[in-house]
Amino acid sequence: MGLRLVGELLGLDIREEQIAEMEAAVEKIDFEFALTEEKRVRHDVMAHVKAFAKECKSAEGIIHLGATSCYVTDNADLICMKHGLEILLPKLARCIHRLKGFAEDNKGLPTLGYTHLQPAQLTTVGKRAALWIGDLLMDLKNLERLKSDLRFRGVKGTTGTQASFLQLLGQSEKVRMLDAMVADYAGFRDKVFVICGQTYSRKVDLEIVSGLAGLGATIHKICTDLRLLASFKEIEEPFEKDQIGSSAMPYKRNPMRSERCCSLARHLMTLVNDTMQTLSTQWMERTLDDSANRRLCLPEAFLIADALLITLQNICEGLVVYPKVIQRRIQQELPFMASENFIMAMVKSGGSRQECHEKIRGLAQLAGGVVKNEGIDNDLIQRIKADPYFKPIHDQMDELMNPSTFIGRAQYQVEEFIAAEVDPALRPYARDLAGTATVEI
C-alpha cells in the first residue's frame, strides 16, 4: 500500500510530491552535514532528520511526524537483528551439513572415547562428530525460535502510550491500523509489541545475544575437541601447503583456525553480561545508558557469530583423519578394556570367573607398571598369551581384541540421528545448501 494511500486512509495530508521527494533522497545522505549538526545539537537522530529535511524541502514538515528517536533506532535495530539471524541461520545449516558428511564417512571408525580426558570405552570418530552436530542443532532451533518470536516495536510514541499518534489521527482504531501497517511494511506481519515503554524491552537483546553466545559456546567446545585431537595427531583441521605453524619451530602444525574460534567465542560469550546489565538498569520506561553499550554489544555479537560460522565451515570442509594413529592409540589402551571379554571367554571355556579375574588383575598391574615406569607399550596381551592358564582362549585373542566389537551401536546411532534429526532440520535450508562452494579463509 502506497504512503499516499495510507495517508488518505488515516486522514493525513500527505502529498504525492512529498513522497516522491523523500523516495528520491533516500540514498542522498550528507554525512558531513549530519556530523556537524550532531556536534551542534548533541542528538544523532535529530541531526539525521535535519540532513534528510535538507534534501526534501517540501516534505520537511512531515518528517518524523509524531515519532520519537526510539521509533527510528529501536525499530531499525529489530529489523537489523531479524536480517542478521536470516544471514546466520543458513551459515549454521551449512556447518551442520558439512559435519553430517564427516560423521557419515567416519561413523564406523573406532576411536578412544574419553571421560575426564582419560581413556574410556571406545566410540567412533563419526559418533563424536554427531555429538558436535547435536549441540549445533540445538543452536539452530534456538535461533530459528528467536527469529520467529522477534516482534516490532512499531508506532508507540515517547513512553509507549501512542499519545502523540492519537492526537495526530484522532481515533484509537486509526492508531492501531497505522501501527499494524508500519510493522507489516517493515517485514513483521502480525508481529508487533502491544505494549512497550519508550523502547522495546531490553529482554529481547538479552535473548538474542544469549542465543548467539550459546552458539559461541558450542563452537568453542567443538574447536577445543579438535585442538586436543590435533595434539593427539588423530584429526587435524585444514593445513595448507605453504602454511607456517611457528616462526621458530618449523615442524609445528598449530590448529590456528580452531584457536581463532575459541578466542572469538570467548568474547562472544562475555557479551551476555552486557545485555543483562542493560536490562536490569532500564529505569521505568527507559534510560539512556543503554545506547552506547548496545551500539557496541549488538553488532559485535552478530559479527563475531558470523566470523565463527565462516571459520567453522572452513574447518569442517577440510578435516583430516589419521586412522593409523587412532588405531595405534587404541592398541595402547584396548588390552585393559578387553579384560572383561577375556574373563567371559574363559568362563565359557569352563574357567572360574573369580580365579580368572585375579589372574588378569595381576597381569594388568604388571603391564601398567611397565607402561608408566619404563615408558614401553602395553604388553598385557603378550603376558596373557604367555600364561598357560589362558591357553583355552589363546586362539580367540585377535577376535576378542577387534576394536569394532567395542563400539556398541555407535555407527547405527549416527545413522538414526541423521535420519531422525539432522536431515529434517536441514530440509528448510535445501536451497542454501544446494551447490554451495567451500569457504576459504
RAGIMO-V255237 format. One record per pair of residues at least 24 apart in sequence whose ideal C-beta (glycine too) atoms are under 8 Angstrom apart, sorted by the first residue. I is the first residue (numbers start at 1). GAP is how many residues later the second one is. Records with the same first field share a line. If there is no record, write none. Layout:
BEGIN
I = GAP, GAP
END
This chain:
BEGIN
1 = 180
6 = 172, 175
9 = 168
10 = 159, 164, 167, 168
11 = 158, 159, 163
12 = 50, 156, 157
14 = 48
15 = 43
17 = 41
18 = 38, 40, 41, 44
19 = 40
21 = 34, 35, 36, 37, 38
22 = 30, 34, 37, 41
25 = 27, 30, 31
28 = 27
30 = 24, 25
43 = 26
44 = 25
45 = 24, 27, 28
65 = 103
66 = 89, 91, 98, 99, 101, 102
67 = 88, 90, 97
68 = 89, 90, 96, 130
70 = 83, 128, 129, 216
71 = 82, 84, 85, 86
74 = 79, 125, 126
75 = 77, 78, 79, 107, 111
77 = 217, 221
78 = 72, 73, 74, 75, 108, 110, 122, 126
79 = 107, 108
80 = 218
81 = 69, 127, 217, 221
82 = 65, 68, 105, 106
84 = 218
85 = 58, 61, 62, 65, 123
86 = 61
87 = 219
88 = 55, 124, 214, 217, 218, 221
89 = 51, 54, 55, 58, 340
90 = 339, 342
91 = 215, 218, 219, 222
92 = 44, 47, 48, 51, 123, 217
93 = 47, 332, 333, 336, 339, 340
94 = 215, 219, 335, 338, 339, 342
95 = 41, 214, 217, 218, 221
96 = 37, 40, 41, 44, 326, 329, 330
97 = 329, 332, 336
98 = 215, 218, 219
99 = 30, 33, 34, 37, 217
100 = 33, 318, 322, 326
102 = 24, 27, 214, 217
103 = 24, 26, 27, 30, 311, 315
104 = 310, 311, 314
106 = 215
107 = 303, 304, 307, 308
108 = 296, 299, 302, 303
109 = 212, 214, 217
110 = 216, 220, 293, 294, 296, 297
111 = 123, 215, 218, 219
112 = 214, 217, 218, 221
117 = 111
119 = 214
121 = 216, 285
122 = 208, 212, 215, 281, 284, 285
123 = 284, 287
124 = 283, 286, 287, 290
125 = 110, 196, 201
126 = 284, 285, 288
127 = 280, 283, 284, 286, 287
128 = 97
130 = 283, 284, 287, 288
132 = 86, 89, 90, 93
133 = 284, 289
134 = 283, 287
135 = 83, 86, 87
136 = 79, 82, 86
137 = 284, 285, 288
138 = 76, 80
139 = 72, 75, 76, 79
140 = 285
141 = 284
142 = 69, 72
143 = 68, 69, 72
146 = 61, 62, 65
150 = 38, 41, 54, 58
151 = 37, 40, 41, 42, 49, 53
152 = 30, 31, 34, 36, 39, 40, 41
153 = 39, 40, 43, 46, 47
154 = 25, 26, 28, 29, 34, 38, 39
155 = 24, 27
156 = 37, 40
158 = 40
159 = 38, 39, 126
160 = 35, 36, 37, 38, 125
197 = 85, 87, 88, 89
198 = 87, 88
199 = 83, 86, 87, 91
201 = 78, 81
202 = 73, 76, 77, 80, 88
203 = 76
205 = 70, 73, 74, 89, 92, 93
206 = 66, 69, 70, 72, 73
208 = 67, 90, 93
209 = 62, 63, 65, 66, 88, 89, 92
210 = 62, 65
212 = 56, 59, 89, 90, 92, 93
213 = 55, 56, 58, 59, 88
215 = 53, 90, 93, 94
216 = 48, 49, 50, 52, 53, 88, 89, 92
217 = 48, 52
219 = 42, 46, 89, 90, 93
220 = 41, 42, 45, 46, 49
222 = 39, 90
223 = 32, 34, 35, 36, 38, 39, 42, 89, 92
224 = 34, 38
226 = 29, 32, 89, 93
227 = 28, 31, 32, 35
230 = 25, 28
232 = 93, 97
233 = 89, 92
234 = 87, 88, 91, 92, 95
235 = 84, 85, 86, 87
236 = 83, 84, 86
237 = 78, 81, 82, 83
238 = 76, 77, 79, 80, 81, 82
239 = 81
257 = 54, 57, 58, 184
258 = 57
260 = 51
261 = 47, 50, 51, 54
264 = 40, 43, 44, 47
265 = 39, 43
267 = 33, 37
268 = 32, 33, 36, 37, 40
271 = 26, 29, 30, 33
310 = 129, 131
311 = 130
313 = 125, 126
314 = 124, 125, 126, 127
317 = 121, 122
327 = 76
330 = 73
331 = 46, 47
332 = 39, 45, 46
333 = 45
334 = 67, 69, 72
335 = 29, 32, 43, 45, 46, 66
336 = 28, 31, 32, 42, 44
337 = 69
338 = 62, 63, 68
339 = 25, 41
341 = 59, 64
342 = 42, 48, 51, 58
345 = 47, 48, 51, 55
346 = 44, 46, 47
349 = 43, 44
350 = 42
351 = 41
356 = 33
359 = 28, 30, 31
360 = 24
363 = 24
END
